Amino acid sequence: MKSPENTKPFDAAEIRKCFLCGRGVMHDNNIVFYEVAVQPICADLPAIRQLHGLEMMMGGAAPIARALAPSTTIAHRVGTPNRVLCCMECLGTNTTVAVLLEANSAEEELSDA
């Protein structure tokens, strides 16, 4: 099993209430809660075209094209990821990413005021 990429411990200063229900993230006596991060990513169209062209030259063999490409970067992370904490109960409901994005933007506007 592959170890998680981000194994940084969670500090007490980072704890916040559940973003969706407003209660503590362990209110349901479950010791698992989630940090949900949504990161905006912008596609690099010229790089995608270049890689696709190389794939076509290699007869559609994408692995060979990636091995020969000068770069396999096809997109760039932009801005700061939106991070919220959610309790297990709320994340088990029908929660969409759009709700988390919209709500996190509203929270940032309130904190800026």
C-alpha positions, 0 to 999 in steps of 0.5 A: 500500500502506498503511503499518503503523500501528505502525512503532516500531523494535524495541529490543534490550532487548525481545528474548526467546526464542520463547514456544512453543519456548523457542529464540531467535526467529531460531534457524532463520536466518530474519530474520523473527519475530513479536510477537503481541499479544492484546487483550481487548475488551468490547462496549458493548451499549447503543451497539451497540443504538443504532447498530443502531436507527439502521441500521433507521431508515435502511432498513438502510443501515449507512454512512448510519447510521454517518455520522449516529450520535453515536458509532460506538464499539461496544467498548472495549479493556480491560486490557493486551494479552498480547504474546509473541515467536514464531519463524517456525517455531513460528508456522507450526505449528498455534498457536491464540490460546488457547495464547498467552493461556494460556501468557502468563498462566502466564508472568506468574504466574511473574514475579510470584512 
